Amino acid sequence: MGNVVPNPPAPREFGRLNALGCWSYFRRGLLRFWRVSWTSILGACVSSGLLLVVFMIAGREGSLAAGLSIAEFVAPGVILFASSMMAFEGGATLMLEDKIEGTIADVLMAPLSTGEMLVGMVLPPVFNAVATGLAVFGVTLIFTDFSFSAPLLSFAFLILNALFFALVGALVGLWADKWDHYGGAQAFLMLPLGFLSGAFFSLDALPQIGKVLVYLNPLFHSVDAARFGLTGYGQSSALIGAVVLISLSVLLTIVLWRLVHSGYKVRP
C-alpha cells in the first residue's frame, strides 16, 4: 500500500472575536515594554524621586495648601506625570516603530478586526503606565506620609489617565512619519500639559484666566483627584474629572477607530 496522505488541517474559523489573535497582538506590545522595563520604570522612579527632592529642598518643608507639606502636595502630580508620559510614549512608539520598520504590514495582514487592533495598540501602554505609576508611588512613600482618604479613587484615576494618554500617543504614532514628529508632539503637547496641570503649584497663586486654562487641562483632573485620594485635599470635583476623562477617551477612541479602519498612513 502506498503512503496515505493525511487530510490537511481545516482552515481555522473565527467568530465575532478573534480572541487568540487579539491576545497575541496585545502580548506583543506588552513584551516590547517588559524587555526594557527595568530601564523604563527605574528611569521614571529616579527622575521622579529627584524631582520630588528638588521641590522639597526648594520649599524647605513649607506648605502649599491646606497644611500639606511640599512633598505631600507634589507627590501625586509626580506620579500622574510619570504615568502619563509613559502611556503617551508607549502608545506612540508602538505604532511608529511598526510603521518605520515596515512590520505594520504583518499586523494589517493578520485576521484582526479594527477593534481588536485597537486593543493591541492601546492596552499595553495602559498596563505599562499603571505599572510605572505604582512604582513611582512606592518611591514617593519614602518622602511622604499620605493620609489615604480615598486610595481606590487615586488608583481609578491612574487608570483613566493612562487610558487617555495611551490614546493620545496612539494617535500621534499613527500621524507621525518619523521620530522628529514624535519628539515635537512630546515637546509641544505633553510637556506643557504636564507642567501646567497644577501638579507642582496651587491654583490659588494663579489669576482667574490661569485657573480657567488649567481646568481645561485633562491631566489637572487626574492629578487633583489622585491628590484628593491620597491626601484629602482637592481643588475640583472628582466626578467632573471622571466625566471629562471618560468623555475625551471615548471621543479619541472613535477618532482612532475611524482612522485605523480607513488605513490612514498605514496602507498604500
C-alpha atoms as one frame of an Amber mdcrd trajectory, in Angstrom:
protein
   0.000   0.000   0.000   1.212   3.497  -0.779   1.675   6.075   1.838  -1.613
   7.558   2.932  -1.533  11.310   2.741  -3.277  12.698   5.829  -6.013  15.191
   5.336  -4.743  18.772   5.641  -5.982  20.671   8.657  -9.188  22.553   8.139
  -8.913  26.320   7.937  -9.369  27.966  11.294 -12.723  29.634  11.680 -13.124
  32.909  13.539 -16.173  34.054  15.387 -17.066  37.639  16.112 -13.957  37.885
  18.267 -10.543  36.559  17.320  -9.519  36.035  20.929  -6.196  34.338  20.153
  -5.180  36.949  17.600  -6.211  39.805  19.887  -4.289  38.300  22.804  -1.224
  37.722  20.615  -1.161  41.336  19.440  -1.687  42.600  22.985   1.049  40.302
  24.315   3.433  41.502  21.591   3.025  45.111  22.706   3.359  44.190  26.362
   6.563  42.204  25.800   8.115  45.126  23.942   7.907  47.129  27.117   8.853
  44.416  29.579  12.061  43.655  27.698  13.323  47.091  28.717  11.052  47.601
  31.726  13.865  47.760  34.235  15.345  50.797  32.461  11.968  52.450  31.763
  10.498  52.007  35.235  13.799  52.600  37.035  14.398  55.728  34.978  10.941
  57.063  35.813  11.461  56.300  39.515  14.859  58.001  39.631  13.755  61.132
  37.743  10.541  61.404  39.773  12.397  60.946  43.045  14.926  63.621  42.091
  12.128  65.999  41.069  10.424  65.491  44.415  13.680  66.077  46.298  14.263
  69.314  44.375  10.833  70.621  45.361  11.369  69.604  48.978  14.717  71.409
  49.145  13.327  74.500  47.430  10.299  74.537  49.727  12.292  73.983  52.918
   9.490  71.856  54.380   6.941  74.594  53.778   3.379  74.030  52.664   1.459
  74.808  49.501  -2.159  74.264  50.508  -4.337  73.011  53.359  -1.333  72.403
  55.565   0.149  69.816  53.211   3.904  69.606  53.047   5.630  70.281  49.747
   6.228  66.550  49.291   2.617  65.594  50.032   1.280  68.205  47.613   3.691
  67.487  44.752   3.954  63.678  45.016   0.543  62.860  43.418   1.419  65.121
  40.487   4.799  63.437  40.095   3.088  60.027  39.995   0.497  61.039  37.400
   3.019  62.976  35.312   5.365  59.971  35.079   2.466  57.654  34.271   1.034
  59.900  31.568   4.420  60.275  29.880   4.852  56.500  29.864   1.357  55.980
  28.428   1.970  58.537  25.684   5.404  57.149  24.866   4.133  53.575  24.710
   1.117  54.403  22.560   3.172  56.454  20.102   6.245  54.266  19.791   4.330
  51.002  19.293   2.708  52.376  16.143   5.630  54.466  14.921   8.143  51.627
  15.219   5.868  49.329  13.208   5.495  51.978  10.506   9.202  52.802  10.269
  10.368  49.171  10.389   7.664  48.012   7.968   6.204  45.442  10.355   2.863
  47.225  10.228   2.193  45.159   7.090   2.234  41.978   9.202  -0.338  43.498
  11.539  -2.570  44.571   8.660  -2.449  41.084   7.093  -3.383  39.400  10.378
  -7.035  38.362  10.754  -7.780  41.145  13.212 -10.730  43.498  13.226 -10.243
  47.213  13.788 -11.421  46.886  17.373  -9.006  44.040  18.043  -6.159  46.105
  16.609  -7.082  48.970  18.917  -6.882  46.630  21.913  -3.326  45.675  20.958
  -2.364  49.287  20.302  -3.794  50.922  23.422  -3.975  48.434  26.307  -0.247
  47.539  26.537   0.701  51.211  27.110  -2.071  51.423  29.719  -0.621  48.472
  31.645   2.879  49.938  31.326   1.756  53.335  32.552  -0.104  51.919  35.542
   2.923  49.808  36.492   5.144  52.888  36.238   2.732  54.948  38.327   2.660
  52.304  41.067   6.454  52.080  41.054   6.818  55.870  41.373   4.177  55.816
  44.120   6.410  53.409  46.017   9.283  55.879  45.708   7.157  58.784  46.999
   6.353  56.822  50.153   9.971  57.361  51.190   9.368  61.115  51.371   5.697
  61.442  52.290   3.136  60.398  54.865  -0.157  60.197  52.962  -3.440  60.117
  54.866  -5.046  57.867  52.177  -8.529  59.363  52.324  -9.696  57.501  49.181
  -6.878  55.370  47.712  -9.162  53.487  45.296 -10.159  56.819  43.762  -6.498
  57.608  43.139  -5.987  54.206  41.514  -9.082  54.639  39.334  -7.809  57.970
  38.050  -4.378  56.471  37.463  -6.060  54.018  35.074  -8.284  56.651  33.426
  -5.299  58.931  32.954  -3.226  56.113  31.449  -6.025  55.217  29.019  -6.456
  58.808  27.864  -2.766  59.409  27.206  -2.279  55.994  25.594  -4.993  57.010
  23.106  -3.277  60.363  22.552   0.009  58.547  21.980  -1.538  56.076  19.539
  -2.985  58.956  17.509   0.389  60.703  17.453   2.110  57.467  16.408  -0.427
  56.998  13.617   0.074  60.577  12.420   3.859  60.756  12.755   6.108  59.736
   9.852   9.434  59.986  11.685  10.859  60.317  15.151  11.125  64.097  14.801
   7.338  64.285  14.655   7.071  62.237  17.834   9.649  64.455  19.558   7.743
  67.553  18.520   4.485  66.208  19.945   6.224  65.330  23.187   7.797  68.782
  23.489   4.838  70.909  22.416   1.958  68.808  23.733   2.970  66.567  26.607
   5.388  68.841  28.455   3.016  71.853  28.514   0.165  69.612  29.669   2.381
  68.182  32.393   3.886  71.376  33.744   0.617  73.336  33.504  -1.522  70.708
  35.203  -1.410  72.017  38.752   0.875  69.133  39.640   3.597  71.379  41.035
   1.738  74.503  42.138  -1.500  75.542  43.789  -4.210  77.191  41.710  -4.581
  79.821  44.434  -1.464  81.513  43.083  -2.968  81.968  39.605  -5.152  84.735
  38.195  -8.646  83.764  37.078  -7.684  83.256  33.431  -4.865  80.973  34.549
  -7.256  78.886  36.630  -9.597  78.506  33.659  -6.758  77.329  31.411  -5.600
  74.791  33.993  -9.147  73.494  34.433  -9.236  72.795  30.678  -6.187  70.523
  31.029  -7.295  66.845  31.328  -4.186  65.996  33.340  -5.233  68.520  36.008
  -8.348  66.470  36.783  -6.290  63.283  37.141  -3.743  64.956  39.404  -6.381
  66.681  41.508  -8.419  63.500  42.034  -5.287  61.490  42.850  -4.199  64.179
  45.306  -7.599  64.084  46.973  -7.481  60.306  47.227  -4.031  60.335  48.821
  -4.232  63.455  50.983  -7.884  64.501  51.248  -7.187  67.836  49.526  -8.713
  68.665  46.150  -9.496  71.783  44.139 -12.116  70.336  41.817 -14.796  67.647
  41.703 -13.661  64.072  41.107 -16.980  63.406  39.376 -16.365  66.213  36.893
 -12.855  64.897  36.340 -14.142  61.384  35.643 -16.718  62.717  33.170 -14.053
  64.775  31.376 -11.563  61.920  31.082 -14.124  59.287  30.093 -15.761  61.587
  27.527 -12.435  62.532  25.953 -11.299  58.895  25.921 -14.499  57.819  24.161
 -14.052  60.615  21.608 -10.413  59.692  20.958 -11.356  56.003  20.655 -13.912
  56.836  17.971 -11.407  59.000  16.081  -8.681  56.347  16.343 -11.078  53.582
  15.248 -12.109  55.540  12.154  -8.514  56.347  11.211  -7.273  52.782  11.667
 -10.304  51.399   9.841  -9.651  53.707   6.882  -5.964  52.750   6.777  -4.768
  56.285   7.500  -0.997  56.417   6.954  -0.631  52.637   7.256  -1.986  51.447
   3.912  -0.642  52.457   0.491
